[in-house]
Amino acid sequence: MLQPLDKRIIVKAIIPEKKSSVIITKDETPLSFEVLAIGDEVKKVNVGDKILLASFSTSEVTYEGIKYTIVNETNIIAKVV
């Protein structure tokens, strides 16, 4: 696992379960995420929180074969409560 620095957050996309036979295309970007790890300057969320992000505000990196999504705390638009 990676440890994000400063105000960065590592998240995992939450893909909603569809109850119909609608096909999701590759172009649809998930906006709902679960927080996996936080940097030491992050104040507004904790590991395990569910958050909503602004579109196109993520960076993706692959480390040791695992794909991680990293965002800045300022790109969080809401916390799911």
N, C-alpha and C positions, 0 to 999 in steps of 0.2 A: 504494500500500500504506500502511496505517496503522502507526504505531509505538505499541504499548501502553505505558502508564506503570506505574511501581512494580512490583507483583507480579502484573500482569495478563498474560494470554497470549492471542494470537489463534490460533485453531485451525480446521481443516477436518474435517468429519465424514467418517469412513471407513464407507462402506456396503458390508457384506459381499456378495459375489456369491452368490446363491442357486442351488443346483443342482436345486431342485425348482420346481414351479409355484406356490409360496406367494406370495400377494399381500401386500405390506407396506402397511399403512394409514398415513395421515397421523399418527395418534396415537402411533406408535412413535417414540421419541426415540433417536437413536444415542448410544451411550455411549463409542464408540471414536473417537479423533480424532488427527490429525497436527498437530504444532505448526508454525505458519507464522512467528510472530514472538513475541519475549518482551520484557518490560519489564526495566529495568536492575536491579531488585531480585530477579529470579527466579534461584533457585539450584539447583533440583532437576531441571530439564529444559532441553533445548537445541532449537534449530530442527531440524526433521526427526524428532524423537522421536515415538513413538506412545504415547498415554496413554489411560487410562480415567477418566471423570469421573462424579461423583455425578449422579443424575437431577435435572433441573430446576435445574442450577447454572450455566446459560449465559445470556448476554445477546446479543442479535442486533442489529446496526446495519447500515444501508446507507449507503455512502459512494461517491459517483460511480458509482452503479448497481451496485456490487459488495456482496454481502451477506457480512458478517463475523460470526463467532462469537467472543465474548470471555469469558474465564473468569478467575477468581482462582486463583493457584497453590494456595491452601488447598483448593480443590475437586477437586484431582487425587487419585484414590484408588489409582492404580497406574500404573507405567510399563511398557510392553511391552518385554521384552528378548529 
